[in-house]
Amino acid sequence: MLHKSRSAGLRGSGRVLLLGFAAGSLIYAYLCVQTFRAVRFADQGNEEGFQRAALRLAPGNSDYWQQLGVVELYRKNQPELALADFHRALESNPAEADAWIQTAYALHFLNRVDESRDAISHAIAVAPARPEIRWRAANLYAQLGDQQQLRTNLSWLFAEDSTRADAALQLAWRAIGDAPSIAQLFPRQSEIYAKFARLLANSNHATDAVSVWQKMLEKTGAVADGLELVDDFLVQRDFNSAQQVWASLLEHDPRLQPYAPIAPNVLSDASFALPLLNRGLGWRRLDGQQLEINQDTSNQPAGLRIHWNAQTTVAALEQIVTVQPSRWYDFSFSARSAEFSGANGPLITLQDVPSGKVLFRSSDLREFPEWTSQQARVQTIGKFIAVRVVRDAPTPMRGTLWLRNFALKPQTISSQSIPQFPEPPR
């Protein structure tokens, strides 16, 4: 009898356990289904109905309250309702930085400035190393006109978030607008200085651009994006600024120092002994890569070979040269040619920059099967001359031209005793 009673008790306890487990499983399954439904509703998009449906299923979820507040604030333009939603989100999770920053925006829209600042401080306090929070904070401080906090957060972004460097620089320039003050926020990294210099150059603030780039040299010793900055200035035809950066590059960049002119010749790589730079104030191709242009080391001294194969290309090569205004210079070069056919052969010209006035025009270079030198004496107008290899008209042409021994040297005798030679006839 006792054995049967114990067996019955055990079976009863087992049933209770089984029923409890089944009930727990059903409750868990129900909660999972409800959570799944809430997530599905929340993921439907920034529609108020979907967010409210999600909240009915999961009223304690701070993310859903925050998403509803975003809908109220930005789509319905109802900051009061949005603020209440963000407060509910923070009641559920006081450490939710996104809810704090959205609260700050809602308070800003309501012109509750001090409370907005306080909410931003809370956002940074709970997530001080989150770039997104720092970025939003910087934008809010810019709108609030809080220069001190704006600079603090920009300084953090410049040091810690390279992915937002361009956007942070744009914000800094709009909100602060003073290049030296902005440069003080930079870490000891050349990239941010270079980016800012290029931003200034392309915003027509050349003086500030050169100043920031030179500050980079002082602080970091680097020459990042120097050629790109020179090219930016050349696109805008700001030759003075281009020359300032180019001179610094030739002084500080070991890779470019061989391209420095060898006095008294003011031309860079005058003998074409170095790889064609195609950047800055060195030799630059103007042909759009249509011609064969390469070094010729088959003879000494070395030179440059340009080959036309029925192309109609007019401009082939150019170098912008810094000169002294209103001074006489001796110009010379050597050329030879082979197997030319077609009209309008290649020429060497010297033109004043930026006026375009022709200071020298060579004879047609198709007629020199042997190395031939040409010389001329020219008087400059301004500070820059363009030395070009060009043609008069875009007609098809075949043939090969070799060039070497370019020289442009200032005359030391009085210009009054030097006759001015007329341009050769066309």
N, C-alpha and C positions, 0 to 999 in steps of 0.2 A: 504493500500500500504506500509506504513512504517513497519507494522508488518511482512508482507511477506518479505520485504528487510532484516529485522533483522534475520528472520529465515534462509534465504538463506545464510547470512553471517556466522551464527553459524554453519550451515552444512558445509560450505567451510572450516571453521577453524578446525572442527572435522576431515574432510578428511586429512587436512595437518598434524594434530597430529597423525592420524592413519598411514599415510604414513611415517612420521618421525620415529614413534615407530617401524614400520615394517622394515625400513631401518636399524635402530639401532640394531634391533634384528638379522638381517642378518649379519651385520658387526661383532657383538659379537659372533654369531655362527661360522662365518668364522675364527675369531681369536681363538676361542676355538678349532676348528678343527685343525688349524695350530699348536697351542700349543700342542695338543694331538699328532699330527704327529711328531712334533719335539721331544717330550718326548719319543715316541716309537722308533724313530731313535737313540736317545741318549742311550736308554736302550738296544740296540741291542748288546752292548759290546764295547770293546776297538778296534774297527775297524775304520780306518781313514774315509772310505766312509760314514759310518753311522753318525760319528760326524760332517762331513762336511754337510751332508744332514740336520742334526738338526740345524746347524748354518745358513743354507740358509733360514730356516723357522723361526728361532729366533736368528738373528745376535747379539742381545744385551745381550744374556744370558751368564753370566760369567762362569757358570759351564761347559757349552759346550765347550767354548774356553779352559778352563783348562783341560778337558778330552781329547781334541784334542792334547794339548801340551804334556800330559802324553804319548799318543801314539807316538808322534814324538820323545820324549826324550828316552823312555825306550824300545820301540819296533823297532823304525827305527834308533835309535842312531843318531839323528839329533838335537843337542842341540840348534843350531841357529834358526831353524824353531820353536822348542818348546818355546824358549825364546820369540819370536814374539807372539805366541799364549798366553803365560802367561801374556804378556803386554796387550793384548787385553782384557783378563779377568779382569785385574786390572783397565783398563780404565772404564769398566762397573761397577766394584765394588772394590774400593780401600781398603775396609776393609775385603777383602777375604784372611784370613790367609793362607789357603791351597795354593792359587795362589802365595803368597809371598814365601812360603817355597819351592814350586816347582821352582820358579824363582831362588832361592838360589842354588838349585841342578843344574839347567841348567848352571848357571854362574860358578859353581864349575867345571863342566865338561869342560867348556871353559877356565879354569884356570884364571878366573877373580876373584881373591881371595877377594880383598877389597869389590867389588860390591856384592859378595856372602855373606860376613859378614853383609853388610848393609841390604840385603834382609832378612836375618835371624832376624835381629833386628826389622825390620818392622813386620814380622810375629808374633813375641813375643809381640810387642807393641799393635797389634790389638786383640790378643787373649792370654793374659798372663796366663790365668787359664786353658787353654786347654791342657790336658796331651799329646795328639797326637802331637801337635805342639812342646811342650817341648822335647818330645822323638826324633822327627826328628831333632830338633835343636841340641840336644846333639850328635846325630850321625854325623851331618854335622861338628860340631865343632871338633869332634874327627878326622874326615878325614882332616880337615884344620889344625890340630895340635894346636888349640887354647885351651890350658889347662885351662886358667882362666875361659873362658865362658863354657867350658865343665863341669868344677866342679860346676859352678853356676847352670846349668840346671840339672845336676845329683842330686845336693843337693835338688832342688825343687822336682824332681821326687821321691827321697827317702822319702820326707816328705809328699807328696800330692797324690802319685799314687801307692798304694800298689799292684795293678794288674800287674805292670811292674817291681816289685822289683827284680825278678830273672834276667830278661833281662838287667835291668840297672846295676846290679852287674857284669854281664858278660862283659858289655861294659866298665865299670869302670876298671875291672881287665885287659882287653885287652889294653885299651888306657892309663891308668895311671900306673898300675902294681906295686904299692907300697901300701901294706896293711894299714900301719898306716895313710898314707895320705888319703886313701879312707875312712877309719873309721872316720876321722874328718868331713866328709860330712854327717854323719848319724844324724838323729834326736834322741831325747831321747826315743827311742822305741827299746825294746829288740829284736823284730822279725827280724829287718834288720841286726843286729849284728849276730844273730844266723844263718841266711841264708848265710851271708858272710863267717862265720867260717866254715860252712859245704861245701861251694864252695871251699874254700882253702884246706880243708882236702881231698876232693875228687880230687883235682888237685895236690896232693903230695906236698903241702906247709904246713906241719904240724906245724912248729914253728909259722908261721904267724896265722894259725888257732887257736892255743891255745892262742896266744897273743890277738887276736880279741875277743875271747870268754871271756877271763879274763877282757878285757876292758869293755865288756858288764856288767859284774858283778860290776865293779867300777862305771860305769855311771848310770846304771838302777837298780842294785840290783836284777835283774832277772836271772833265770837259764834256759831260754827257749832253748829247743832242746838239752839240755845237754846230755841226754841218747842217743839221736840219733847221736850226735857227737862222743861219746864214741864208739858206734857201728860202725860208719864210720871208725874210727881208727882201731878197731879190725878186720874189713874186710881186711884192708890193712896190718894187723899184725904189726901195729905200737903201741906196748904195752906201751911204755914210754909216748906217748902223751895221750893214753887212760887213763893211770893211773893219769896223771896230772889233766885232766878234772874230772875224777871220784872223786878224792880227794876234788876238789872244790865243787862238788855236795854234797858230804857227809857233808861238812862244812856249806853250804849255803842253801840247800834245805830241809825244815822241813819234807817233805814227805820221804826223803831218809836217814835222819839222823839215824833212827832206824837200818839201814842196815850197819852202821859203825862197823868195828870189835871192839870187847871189849878186850883190851890188857890184857894179853900178846898174846891171840889168834889172829892170823892174818886173820882168815876166816870171811867172811861176813855171817850173819845169820847162825851161826854154828849149832844152834839147830833146824833149820827149823820152828821157832816159828812165822815167818812172811810169808805173801803171797809170793809165788815164784816170784821173780822179773823178771826173764827171759830177763834181759837187763843189759847193762853195765858190771861191774865186780862183779855182784852178781851171784847167781846160775842161770844157763841157760840150757834150755832143748835142747838136741841134737837129739831128736827122731822124729822130724817132726810131733809132736802131735799124734803119732801112739799109744803111751802107755798111760795107766792111771797113771798119776803122780799127787798126791795131798797131802795136809797136813793130818797128822794123829793126831787128838787130843783125841783119845779114851784112850790113856795112858799118864801119866805124868812121865818124861818130854815129850813134844810133839816131833814129828818127821815127817818123810816123808815116804809115801807109794808109791811103784812103782809096777805095775801089768802088767805082760806079758800074753797075751792070744793068743798064737801060732804065735806071730809076730817074724820076723827074725831080728828085730832091734838090731844093735850092740852097738851104743852109746846112752846113756840115759840122762846123766846129766854132767855138767861141771861148775867149777868156776876157773877163773884165779886169782891167789893170788900174791900180791907183797911181796917179801922176800928180805933178805939181801944176796948178793952173797957169795958163799964159806963159808957158816955157817951151823952148825948143828941145826936141828929142831926135836922136838918130835911130832909125828903124832899119833892120835888115833881117833877111832870112835866105835860106837856100831851098831850091826845089828841083825836082826832075819828074818827067812824066813818060808814059808809054801807052801805046795802042789806044789812043783816044779816037772816038768817032762821035759825031753829033755836035750840035751847035751849043753856044753859051758855055764855054769852058770855065773851070774854077778860077777864082780870084782870091787875093788877100786884100782885105780892107781894114782901115783903121777909122773908127767913128767915135765922135764925142758922145758921151753918155751923160744925161739922157736925151740931149737934143737930136741925136742921130745924124748930125752933120758929118759928111765924109771928109776925113783929114788926109787920107791916102787911099789910092786904088792901084793895085798892081796891074801889070799886063796879063793877058790870058796865059794861064800856066800849062796849056796843052802843048806848047811849042818847045819844050825843053827836054830833049832825050838825054842830055847830060846834066850833071849837077850845075846849076846856075844860081848865082847870088843876085839879089836885088836889094838896093838901098834907097832910103828916102829920108828927108829931114822934114819933120812936121812940128807945127806949133799947137800946143794944147789949148783948149778953151776952159774946161772945168777940171774937176778932180779925177775924172774917170774916162778911160778909153776902152772901147770894145775892139779886140783883135779878132777878126772873123775869117773863116774860109767859106766862101759863098759862091753862088752863080747868079747871073742876071735874070734868067727865066726858067720856068719848070719844063724844059724839054728833055726827052729821053737822051741819055748819054752813057757811053761806055768808056772805060779807061781807068788808069791807075796813076795816082799822084803820090809822090814822096816828099816829105817836108822835114827840115832839121835846122838847127843853128839859128833859132829866133833870138832877136835881141832888140830891146827898146831901152836906150840909155840917154839920160839927160845931158845936154850940151853944157859945157862949163864956160864957153866964151859968150860974150855979149850978144844978145839976140839982134841988136841993131846991125851987126856986121854979117848976119846970115841972111842970104836971100831966101825968099819964100818960093818954093817950087810949085808951079801949077800942077793940078791933078792931070794925070795922063788922059788923053782923049778916050772916050768910050768907043 
